[in-house]
């Protein structure tokens, strides 16, 4: 199963790859990130774990293992997506 375009479990590497290789999907993810910002009163929501608007994130990773949220793998492309960790 492939991850949703806005998957919060995506690694830095996967975000950077999407931004450069699939700008249309990255734009959709940014739009989702902006729409969800103020859905929960008193608490801003963000797609990226830095709690920074996705458009403003400077992705540092050059390798899928670097800065991944869950150790050495990108949960957005693994069983993590199928497990519904994001609640969907």
C-alpha positions as CSV (number, residue, x, y, z in Angstrom):
1,X,0.0,0.0,0.0
2,X,1.3,3.5,-0.9
3,X,1.1,6.3,1.6
4,X,-1.3,9.2,1.4
5,X,0.4,12.2,-0.2
6,X,0.2,14.0,3.2
7,X,1.5,11.1,5.2
8,X,3.1,12.4,8.5
9,X,5.3,9.3,8.7
10,X,7.2,10.2,5.5
11,X,10.9,10.4,6.0
12,X,13.0,13.5,5.2
13,X,14.4,11.7,2.2
14,X,10.9,10.9,1.0
15,X,9.7,14.5,1.4
16,X,12.7,15.8,-0.4
17,X,12.2,13.3,-3.2
18,X,8.6,14.1,-3.6
19,X,9.4,17.9,-3.7
20,X,11.9,17.5,-6.5
21,X,10.5,14.5,-8.4
22,X,6.7,14.9,-8.0
23,X,6.0,18.6,-7.4
24,X,2.3,18.2,-8.1
25,X,2.0,15.7,-5.2
26,X,4.1,17.9,-3.0
27,X,1.8,20.9,-3.8
28,X,-1.2,18.7,-2.8
29,X,0.5,17.8,0.5
30,X,1.3,21.5,1.2
31,X,-2.4,22.4,0.5
32,X,-3.6,19.7,2.9
33,X,-1.0,20.9,5.5
34,X,-2.4,24.4,5.2
35,X,-6.1,23.3,5.3
36,X,-5.6,21.3,8.5
37,X,-3.6,24.0,10.4
38,X,-6.5,25.4,12.5
39,X,-9.0,22.5,12.4
40,X,-8.4,21.7,16.1
41,X,-9.2,24.9,18.2
42,X,-6.3,26.0,20.4
43,X,-3.8,23.6,18.8
44,X,-2.2,24.0,15.3
45,X,-1.7,20.9,13.3
46,X,1.2,20.2,10.9
47,X,2.0,17.4,8.4
48,X,5.8,17.6,9.1
49,X,7.1,16.5,12.5
50,X,9.0,19.8,12.9
51,X,5.6,21.6,13.4
52,X,6.6,23.8,10.5
53,X,4.5,24.6,7.5
54,X,5.5,22.0,4.9
55,X,6.3,24.7,2.3
56,X,8.9,26.2,4.7
57,X,10.7,23.0,5.7
58,X,14.3,22.7,4.5
59,X,14.8,19.0,4.1
60,X,18.2,17.9,5.3
61,X,18.3,14.2,4.4
62,X,20.2,12.8,1.5
63,X,19.5,9.2,2.4
64,X,16.4,7.3,3.4
65,X,18.1,6.3,6.7
66,X,19.0,9.9,7.6
67,X,16.6,11.6,10.0
68,X,13.9,9.0,9.4
69,X,11.1,9.2,12.0
70,X,11.2,5.5,12.7
71,X,14.9,4.5,12.6
72,X,16.0,3.1,9.3
73,X,12.8,3.1,7.3
74,X,10.3,5.3,5.8
75,X,7.1,4.3,7.5
76,X,5.0,5.9,4.7
77,X,6.2,3.1,2.3
78,X,6.1,0.3,4.8
79,X,3.6,-1.7,6.8
80,X,3.1,1.4,9.0
81,X,0.8,2.8,6.4
82,X,-1.3,-0.3,6.4
83,X,-1.4,-0.3,10.2
84,X,-3.2,3.0,10.2
85,X,-0.8,4.8,12.5
86,X,-2.1,8.1,11.2
87,X,-5.7,7.3,12.1
88,X,-7.0,7.0,8.6
